[in-house]
Amino acid sequence: MLEDGRRLSAPAVVLAQGMVQGRRSREVEELAGFAARHGLRYVEPGMPAERDFTGLPAGQDVLVRGLGANLFDVLGRLAEEWGGAFEAVEGDPHGRLRYLPSGREPRLLVGSRRGVPYRSKPEGGRSVRPFVPRWASPEWFAALAARGGIDFADEVWPVLGREFARVYLEALGEPRPQAVGGDWLAGLEAASTVEEIDAVLEASIGEEEWAWALEEPHRPTRGEEVGPDGWARLVRRLVRDELGSMSDPWRHPRAAVNGAMGARAASGRSPHRPRRLHGRLAGP
């Protein structure tokens, strides 16, 4: 029904509402109140285009919560306001750019629960490694849906974890056969818990620089405290993996995991455009 009382009928209705702003959570209410009481500026979560991030004080500390997709939108708008410039890093094989500050920039202190940003997409729309499930098949998902009452952590995540471990080892072993050893596929077949899957990964990967565990995307430090040197090593590993998965998404093991996590069950579709596996695949 329209505002003037008229009624329209159609065989289908599409609601293209864009990003719908939710109500303030209790946490946001508390942060907004704290900022108001102490004369601080607080920009609450929401659509970046509808928030005002301009006019931040040059040289002052600004806290940013979260390393999600919105952060990149915010940084783009801020960089435009600051008036800095970008130049190519001479001789860099990945074509990276260096930001040249204008002097108007504040000091952004960005953090998140995991401490890592979103994974990068393949550079230039390059083809990603196709994913075909071995255990998490459409039939397996259908059986779960029919049964109901599923415990994700105990019943679903280990099966998905086996898939992610499998594609990581497959992608790692093809260009670097010396980095992977043992009958890891049989080990994954027998693994029924995340701990057992991680044990297979640890036993199968023979080069420390490629060591990987299921918990790493969710908790990079795996729950352990790390000092400045340890965190610096983690950041270097993240940057290396990001550049590798962007520039060589067909062969890089982390790109294979990224692709599997966002994959769709293949059923006659192109392997470059797989169908989604009945919902998001992400750690608990």
DRENDO-1510 file (C-alpha; in Angstrom, 1 decimal, always signed):
<recs>
REC; n; res; u; v; w
REC; 1; MET; +0.0; +0.0; +0.0 .
REC; 2; LEU; +1.3; +3.5; -0.9 .
REC; 3; GLU; +1.1; +6.5; +1.3 .
REC; 4; ASP; -1.9; +7.9; -0.6 .
REC; 5; GLY; -3.9; +4.6; +0.0 .
REC; 6; ARG; -3.4; +3.1; -3.4 .
REC; 7; ARG; -2.4; -0.6; -3.6 .
REC; 8; LEU; +0.0; -2.1; -6.1 .
REC; 9; SER; +0.3; -5.8; -6.9 .
REC; 10; ALA; +3.3; -7.6; -8.4 .
REC; 11; PRO; +4.6; -11.2; -8.6 .
REC; 12; ALA; +7.8; -10.3; -6.7 .
REC; 13; VAL; +9.0; -7.4; -4.5 .
REC; 14; VAL; +12.7; -6.4; -4.1 .
REC; 15; LEU; +13.5; -4.3; -1.1 .
REC; 16; ALA; +16.7; -2.5; -2.0 .
REC; 17; GLN; +17.2; -0.7; +1.3 .
REC; 18; GLY; +21.0; -0.5; +1.3 .
REC; 19; MET; +22.7; -0.7; +4.7 .
REC; 20; VAL; +20.0; -0.4; +7.3 .
REC; 21; GLN; +21.2; +1.4; +10.5 .
REC; 22; GLY; +20.4; -0.6; +13.6 .
REC; 23; ARG; +19.5; +0.9; +17.0 .
REC; 24; ARG; +22.2; +1.9; +19.4 .
REC; 25; SER; +23.5; -1.0; +21.5 .
REC; 26; ARG; +24.0; -0.6; +25.2 .
REC; 27; GLU; +27.7; -0.4; +24.6 .
REC; 28; VAL; +27.4; +2.4; +22.0 .
REC; 29; GLU; +25.1; +4.3; +24.4 .
REC; 30; GLU; +27.7; +4.0; +27.1 .
REC; 31; LEU; +30.5; +5.2; +24.9 .
REC; 32; ALA; +28.5; +8.1; +23.6 .
REC; 33; GLY; +27.7; +9.1; +27.1 .
REC; 34; PHE; +31.3; +8.8; +28.2 .
REC; 35; ALA; +32.4; +11.0; +25.4 .
REC; 36; ALA; +29.8; +13.6; +26.1 .
REC; 37; ARG; +30.7; +13.8; +29.8 .
REC; 38; HIS; +34.4; +14.2; +29.1 .
REC; 39; GLY; +34.3; +16.6; +26.2 .
REC; 40; LEU; +35.5; +13.9; +23.7 .
REC; 41; ARG; +34.3; +13.3; +20.2 .
REC; 42; TYR; +32.8; +9.9; +19.5 .
REC; 43; VAL; +31.6; +8.7; +16.0 .
REC; 44; GLU; +29.4; +5.7; +16.5 .
REC; 45; PRO; +29.3; +2.7; +14.1 .
REC; 46; GLY; +27.2; +3.0; +10.9 .
REC; 47; MET; +27.4; +3.6; +7.2 .
REC; 48; PRO; +30.7; +5.5; +6.6 .
REC; 49; ALA; +29.1; +7.8; +4.0 .
REC; 50; GLU; +26.6; +9.0; +6.7 .
REC; 51; ARG; +29.2; +9.7; +9.4 .
REC; 52; ASP; +31.4; +12.7; +9.8 .
REC; 53; PHE; +35.1; +11.8; +10.3 .
REC; 54; THR; +36.5; +15.1; +9.1 .
REC; 55; GLY; +38.3; +17.7; +11.2 .
REC; 56; LEU; +40.4; +15.3; +13.3 .
REC; 57; PRO; +43.2; +17.2; +15.1 .
REC; 58; ALA; +46.6; +16.9; +13.4 .
REC; 59; GLY; +49.2; +15.0; +15.4 .
REC; 60; GLN; +46.7; +13.9; +18.1 .
REC; 61; ASP; +45.9; +10.3; +19.0 .
REC; 62; VAL; +42.6; +9.0; +17.6 .
REC; 63; LEU; +41.3; +5.6; +18.7 .
REC; 64; VAL; +39.7; +3.5; +16.0 .
REC; 65; ARG; +37.8; +0.3; +17.0 .
REC; 66; GLY; +37.7; -2.4; +14.5 .
REC; 67; LEU; +39.6; -3.5; +11.4 .
REC; 68; GLY; +36.6; -4.4; +9.3 .
REC; 69; ALA; +35.5; -3.3; +5.9 .
REC; 70; ASN; +34.3; +0.1; +7.1 .
REC; 71; LEU; +37.8; +1.0; +8.2 .
REC; 72; PHE; +39.0; +1.1; +4.6 .
REC; 73; ASP; +36.1; +3.5; +3.7 .
REC; 74; VAL; +37.0; +5.7; +6.6 .
REC; 75; LEU; +40.7; +5.8; +5.8 .
REC; 76; GLY; +39.9; +6.7; +2.2 .
REC; 77; ARG; +37.8; +9.6; +3.2 .
REC; 78; LEU; +40.4; +10.8; +5.7 .
REC; 79; ALA; +43.3; +10.5; +3.3 .
REC; 80; GLU; +41.4; +12.6; +0.8 .
REC; 81; GLU; +40.9; +15.3; +3.4 .
REC; 82; TRP; +44.5; +15.3; +4.7 .
REC; 83; GLY; +45.9; +16.1; +1.3 .
REC; 84; GLY; +48.8; +13.7; +1.3 .
REC; 85; ALA; +50.1; +11.9; -1.8 .
REC; 86; PHE; +51.0; +8.4; -2.9 .
REC; 87; GLU; +54.1; +7.4; -4.8 .
REC; 88; ALA; +55.2; +4.1; -6.1 .
REC; 89; VAL; +57.8; +2.2; -4.1 .
REC; 90; GLU; +60.7; +2.0; -6.5 .
REC; 91; GLY; +61.6; -1.5; -7.5 .
REC; 92; ASP; +58.8; -3.2; -5.5 .
REC; 93; PRO; +57.7; -6.3; -7.4 .
REC; 94; HIS; +54.1; -6.0; -6.0 .
REC; 95; GLY; +53.6; -2.4; -7.1 .
REC; 96; ARG; +53.1; -1.1; -3.6 .
REC; 97; LEU; +52.6; +2.6; -2.8 .
REC; 98; ARG; +54.1; +4.8; -0.1 .
REC; 99; TYR; +52.0; +7.5; +1.5 .
REC; 100; LEU; +53.6; +10.9; +1.8 .
REC; 101; PRO; +52.0; +12.8; +4.7 .
REC; 102; SER; +50.9; +16.4; +4.4 .
REC; 103; GLY; +51.4; +17.1; +8.1 .
REC; 104; ARG; +47.6; +17.4; +8.7 .
REC; 105; GLU; +47.2; +13.7; +9.8 .
REC; 106; PRO; +46.3; +12.7; +13.3 .
REC; 107; ARG; +47.8; +9.5; +14.8 .
REC; 108; LEU; +45.4; +6.7; +14.3 .
REC; 109; LEU; +45.5; +3.9; +16.8 .
REC; 110; VAL; +43.5; +1.0; +15.3 .
REC; 111; GLY; +42.7; -2.2; +17.0 .
REC; 112; SER; +40.3; -5.1; +17.0 .
REC; 113; ARG; +39.6; -8.3; +18.9 .
REC; 114; ARG; +41.6; -10.4; +16.4 .
REC; 115; GLY; +44.1; -7.7; +15.6 .
REC; 116; VAL; +44.1; -8.3; +11.8 .
REC; 117; PRO; +42.2; -6.7; +8.9 .
REC; 118; TYR; +40.0; -8.3; +6.4 .
REC; 119; ARG; +41.7; -10.6; +3.9 .
REC; 120; SER; +42.5; -9.0; +0.6 .
REC; 121; LYS; +40.8; -9.9; -2.7 .
REC; 122; PRO; +42.8; -11.3; -5.6 .
REC; 123; GLU; +44.7; -8.6; -7.5 .
REC; 124; GLY; +43.1; -7.5; -10.8 .
REC; 125; GLY; +40.3; -10.0; -10.4 .
REC; 126; ARG; +42.6; -13.0; -11.0 .
REC; 127; SER; +41.1; -16.5; -10.9 .
REC; 128; VAL; +41.1; -18.2; -7.6 .
REC; 129; ARG; +41.7; -21.9; -6.9 .
REC; 130; PRO; +38.5; -23.9; -7.4 .
REC; 131; PHE; +37.1; -25.5; -4.3 .
REC; 132; VAL; +35.3; -28.9; -4.4 .
REC; 133; PRO; +34.3; -30.2; -0.9 .
REC; 134; ARG; +35.4; -33.6; +0.2 .
REC; 135; TRP; +33.5; -33.8; +3.5 .
REC; 136; ALA; +31.3; -30.7; +3.7 .
REC; 137; SER; +29.2; -31.7; +0.7 .
REC; 138; PRO; +25.7; -30.4; -0.1 .
REC; 139; GLU; +24.3; -33.8; +1.1 .
REC; 140; TRP; +26.1; -33.4; +4.4 .
REC; 141; PHE; +24.6; -29.9; +4.9 .
REC; 142; ALA; +21.2; -31.2; +3.9 .
REC; 143; ALA; +21.4; -34.0; +6.5 .
REC; 144; LEU; +22.3; -31.5; +9.2 .
REC; 145; ALA; +19.4; -29.2; +8.2 .
REC; 146; ALA; +17.0; -32.2; +8.3 .
REC; 147; ARG; +18.2; -33.3; +11.7 .
REC; 148; GLY; +18.4; -29.9; +13.4 .
REC; 149; GLY; +19.7; -29.2; +16.9 .
REC; 150; ILE; +23.3; -29.0; +15.6 .
REC; 151; ASP; +26.2; -28.0; +17.8 .
REC; 152; PHE; +28.4; -25.9; +15.5 .
REC; 153; ALA; +31.6; -26.1; +17.5 .
REC; 154; ASP; +31.5; -29.9; +17.9 .
REC; 155; GLU; +29.8; -31.1; +14.8 .
REC; 156; VAL; +30.2; -28.5; +12.0 .
REC; 157; TRP; +33.4; -26.7; +12.6 .
REC; 158; PRO; +35.7; -29.8; +12.7 .
REC; 159; VAL; +34.3; -30.9; +9.3 .
REC; 160; LEU; +34.9; -27.5; +7.8 .
REC; 161; GLY; +38.3; -27.4; +9.5 .
REC; 162; ARG; +39.3; -30.6; +7.7 .
REC; 163; GLU; +38.3; -28.9; +4.4 .
REC; 164; PHE; +40.4; -25.8; +5.2 .
REC; 165; ALA; +43.4; -27.9; +6.3 .
REC; 166; ARG; +43.1; -30.1; +3.2 .
REC; 167; VAL; +43.1; -27.2; +0.7 .
REC; 168; TYR; +46.0; -25.5; +2.6 .
REC; 169; LEU; +48.2; -28.6; +2.4 .
REC; 170; GLU; +47.2; -29.3; -1.2 .
REC; 171; ALA; +48.1; -25.8; -2.3 .
REC; 172; LEU; +51.3; -25.7; -0.3 .
REC; 173; GLY; +52.5; -29.1; -1.5 .
REC; 174; GLU; +52.0; -28.5; -5.3 .
REC; 175; PRO; +54.7; -25.9; -5.7 .
REC; 176; ARG; +56.7; -26.9; -2.6 .
REC; 177; PRO; +56.5; -30.7; -2.2 .
REC; 178; GLN; +59.4; -30.6; +0.2 .
REC; 179; ALA; +57.3; -28.5; +2.6 .
REC; 180; VAL; +54.6; -31.2; +3.1 .
REC; 181; GLY; +55.2; -34.8; +4.2 .
REC; 182; GLY; +53.4; -37.8; +5.5 .
REC; 183; ASP; +50.0; -39.3; +4.8 .
REC; 184; TRP; +48.2; -36.1; +5.9 .
REC; 185; LEU; +45.0; -36.9; +4.0 .
REC; 186; ALA; +44.5; -40.1; +6.0 .
REC; 187; GLY; +45.2; -38.1; +9.1 .
REC; 188; LEU; +42.5; -35.6; +8.2 .
REC; 189; GLU; +40.1; -38.4; +7.4 .
REC; 190; ALA; +40.5; -39.8; +10.9 .
REC; 191; ALA; +40.6; -36.4; +12.7 .
REC; 192; SER; +37.3; -35.5; +14.5 .
REC; 193; THR; +38.3; -32.5; +16.6 .
REC; 194; VAL; +40.0; -29.2; +15.9 .
REC; 195; GLU; +42.9; -30.3; +18.1 .
REC; 196; GLU; +43.4; -33.4; +16.0 .
REC; 197; ILE; +43.3; -31.4; +12.8 .
REC; 198; ASP; +45.9; -29.0; +14.1 .
REC; 199; ALA; +48.1; -32.0; +15.1 .
REC; 200; VAL; +47.9; -33.2; +11.5 .
REC; 201; LEU; +48.9; -29.8; +10.2 .
REC; 202; GLU; +51.8; -29.5; +12.6 .
REC; 203; ALA; +53.1; -33.0; +11.7 .
REC; 204; SER; +52.7; -32.5; +8.0 .
REC; 205; ILE; +54.3; -29.1; +7.4 .
REC; 206; GLY; +58.0; -29.3; +7.4 .
REC; 207; GLU; +58.9; -25.7; +6.9 .
REC; 208; GLU; +58.4; -23.3; +9.8 .
REC; 209; GLU; +57.6; -20.3; +7.6 .
REC; 210; TRP; +54.5; -22.1; +6.3 .
REC; 211; ALA; +53.3; -23.4; +9.7 .
REC; 212; TRP; +49.5; -22.9; +10.0 .
REC; 213; ALA; +46.7; -23.8; +12.4 .
REC; 214; LEU; +42.9; -23.6; +12.1 .
REC; 215; GLU; +42.7; -21.0; +14.9 .
REC; 216; GLU; +45.1; -18.6; +13.2 .
REC; 217; PRO; +42.5; -16.7; +11.1 .
REC; 218; HIS; +40.4; -16.3; +14.2 .
REC; 219; ARG; +43.1; -15.8; +16.9 .
REC; 220; PRO; +46.5; -15.0; +15.3 .
REC; 221; THR; +48.4; -15.5; +18.5 .
REC; 222; ARG; +46.4; -18.7; +19.3 .
REC; 223; GLY; +45.5; -17.3; +22.7 .
REC; 224; GLU; +49.1; -16.7; +23.8 .
REC; 225; GLU; +50.6; -13.4; +24.9 .
REC; 226; VAL; +53.3; -12.1; +22.5 .
REC; 227; GLY; +55.7; -9.3; +23.0 .
REC; 228; PRO; +56.8; -6.6; +20.5 .
REC; 229; ASP; +59.1; -8.9; +18.6 .
REC; 230; GLY; +56.6; -11.7; +18.4 .
REC; 231; TRP; +53.9; -9.4; +17.2 .
REC; 232; ALA; +56.3; -7.9; +14.6 .
REC; 233; ARG; +56.9; -11.5; +13.3 .
REC; 234; LEU; +53.1; -12.0; +13.1 .
REC; 235; VAL; +52.6; -8.8; +11.1 .
REC; 236; ARG; +55.4; -9.7; +8.7 .
REC; 237; ARG; +53.8; -13.1; +8.2 .
REC; 238; LEU; +50.4; -11.5; +7.6 .
REC; 239; VAL; +51.8; -9.0; +5.1 .
REC; 240; ARG; +53.7; -11.8; +3.3 .
REC; 241; ASP; +50.6; -14.0; +3.1 .
REC; 242; GLU; +48.4; -11.1; +1.9 .
REC; 243; LEU; +50.8; -10.2; -0.9 .
REC; 244; GLY; +51.1; -13.8; -1.9 .
REC; 245; SER; +47.4; -14.5; -1.9 .
REC; 246; MET; +46.7; -11.3; -3.8 .
REC; 247; SER; +49.3; -11.9; -6.5 .
REC; 248; ASP; +49.1; -15.7; -6.8 .
REC; 249; PRO; +45.5; -16.6; -5.7 .
REC; 250; TRP; +45.6; -19.9; -7.7 .
REC; 251; ARG; +48.6; -21.4; -5.9 .
REC; 252; HIS; +49.0; -19.6; -2.5 .
REC; 253; PRO; +47.8; -21.8; +0.4 .
REC; 254; ARG; +46.2; -18.9; +2.3 .
REC; 255; ALA; +44.4; -17.9; -0.8 .
REC; 256; ALA; +43.1; -21.5; -1.0 .
REC; 257; VAL; +41.8; -21.3; +2.5 .
REC; 258; ASN; +40.2; -17.9; +1.8 .
REC; 259; GLY; +38.5; -19.3; -1.3 .
REC; 260; ALA; +37.2; -22.3; +0.6 .
REC; 261; MET; +35.8; -20.2; +3.4 .
REC; 262; GLY; +33.8; -18.1; +1.0 .
REC; 263; ALA; +33.0; -21.0; -1.4 .
REC; 264; ARG; +29.8; -22.3; -2.8 .
REC; 265; ALA; +29.1; -26.0; -3.4 .
REC; 266; ALA; +30.0; -26.7; -7.1 .
REC; 267; SER; +27.1; -28.0; -9.1 .
REC; 268; GLY; +27.7; -27.4; -12.7 .
REC; 269; ARG; +28.8; -23.8; -12.2 .
REC; 270; SER; +32.2; -22.4; -13.3 .
REC; 271; PRO; +35.0; -23.1; -10.7 .
REC; 272; HIS; +35.8; -19.4; -10.9 .
REC; 273; ARG; +32.3; -18.6; -9.6 .
REC; 274; PRO; +31.5; -21.4; -7.2 .
REC; 275; ARG; +28.2; -21.5; -5.4 .
REC; 276; ARG; +28.0; -20.7; -1.7 .
REC; 277; LEU; +28.2; -23.6; +0.8 .
REC; 278; HIS; +24.9; -23.0; +2.5 .
REC; 279; GLY; +26.0; -20.0; +4.5 .
REC; 280; ARG; +29.3; -18.4; +5.7 .
REC; 281; LEU; +32.2; -20.6; +6.5 .
REC; 282; ALA; +34.0; -19.1; +9.5 .
REC; 283; GLY; +35.4; -20.2; +12.8 .
REC; 284; PRO; +33.4; -20.2; +15.9 .
</recs>
